[in-house]
């Protein structure tokens, strides 16, 4: 919105000043809201990365636990044999 448009509508200078002041407030509020939205988007992206990293770590732990069980199953017979031979 600009002053020329309002003048063409036949508004007085005082009314135009008030309209422009209110419009300026709305624009500044919108800029602030846009900044908050960008900040929230950045936070959201960061949290998504954190979740992906956590999921990756959980998968590694699951694999490690599976390997651990296999190793225990392999060690158990060897341990029994060693105990018999002692």
Backbone torsions as a table, in degrees:
resi	resn	phi	psi	omega
1	UNK	NA	140.0	177.2
2	UNK	-134.9	165.3	-175.8
3	UNK	-61.9	-39.0	-178.5
4	UNK	-59.4	-41.4	178.5
5	UNK	-59.8	-44.8	-179.4
6	UNK	-67.9	-36.0	177.1
7	UNK	-64.6	-39.1	178.9
8	UNK	-63.8	-26.0	177.1
9	UNK	-78.2	-7.6	177.5
10	UNK	88.9	18.6	179.9
11	UNK	-81.0	149.9	178.7
12	UNK	-78.3	159.5	-178.0
13	UNK	-56.0	-42.2	-179.5
14	UNK	-62.6	-43.5	178.9
15	UNK	-65.8	-40.0	179.1
16	UNK	-62.7	-42.5	178.5
17	UNK	-59.0	-45.0	-179.3
18	UNK	-66.2	-42.1	179.1
19	UNK	-63.2	-44.6	-179.3
20	UNK	-64.7	-37.1	178.4
21	UNK	-63.7	-45.5	178.8
22	UNK	-65.1	-41.6	178.2
23	UNK	-61.6	-40.3	177.8
24	UNK	-61.4	-41.1	177.4
25	UNK	-61.5	-43.9	179.8
26	UNK	-62.9	-40.3	179.9
27	UNK	-65.1	-43.8	179.6
28	UNK	-63.8	-39.9	177.7
29	UNK	-63.1	-42.8	179.3
30	UNK	-63.4	-38.4	177.6
31	UNK	-63.3	-42.0	178.3
32	UNK	-63.7	-42.2	178.7
33	UNK	-64.1	-38.2	178.6
34	UNK	-64.7	-39.3	177.5
35	UNK	-64.0	-40.8	178.0
36	UNK	-65.3	-39.0	178.9
37	UNK	-62.7	-42.3	178.7
38	UNK	-63.9	-39.7	178.6
39	UNK	-63.6	-42.8	178.6
40	UNK	-65.6	-37.4	177.1
41	UNK	-63.5	-40.4	178.2
42	UNK	-65.6	-43.1	177.4
43	UNK	-60.9	-42.6	-179.6
44	UNK	-61.9	-45.1	179.1
45	UNK	-61.8	-42.0	179.3
46	UNK	-63.1	-42.8	179.4
47	UNK	-66.1	-38.2	176.9
48	UNK	-62.2	-40.6	177.2
49	UNK	-64.1	-41.1	178.4
50	UNK	-61.1	-42.3	180.0
51	UNK	-65.9	-42.2	178.6
52	UNK	-61.7	-41.8	178.1
53	UNK	-64.6	-42.3	178.1
54	UNK	-62.1	-43.2	178.7
55	UNK	-62.0	-40.8	177.9
56	UNK	-62.1	-43.4	179.4
57	UNK	-65.0	-38.8	178.1
58	UNK	-63.6	-41.2	178.1
59	UNK	-62.6	-40.8	178.0
60	UNK	-63.1	-41.7	178.7
61	UNK	-64.6	-39.3	178.5
62	UNK	-62.6	-44.1	178.7
63	UNK	-63.3	-41.9	-179.9
64	UNK	-63.6	-41.7	179.1
65	UNK	-64.5	-39.2	177.5
66	UNK	-64.3	-43.6	177.5
67	UNK	-63.6	-38.1	-179.9
68	UNK	-61.8	-42.7	180.0
69	UNK	-64.4	-42.2	177.9
70	UNK	-61.1	-45.0	179.8
71	UNK	-62.9	-41.6	178.8
72	UNK	-62.2	-39.9	178.8
73	UNK	-66.3	-32.9	177.8
74	UNK	-75.7	-35.7	-177.4
75	UNK	-74.4	-35.4	-175.5
76	UNK	-55.2	-51.7	179.9
77	UNK	-63.5	-37.3	179.0
78	UNK	-64.2	-42.9	179.0
79	UNK	-62.3	-42.3	179.5
80	UNK	-62.2	-42.0	179.1
81	UNK	-63.7	-40.7	178.7
82	UNK	-64.0	-39.9	-179.4
83	UNK	-66.4	-35.6	179.9
84	UNK	-69.4	-34.8	-177.3
85	UNK	-80.1	-10.0	-177.8
86	UNK	-85.5	NA	NA
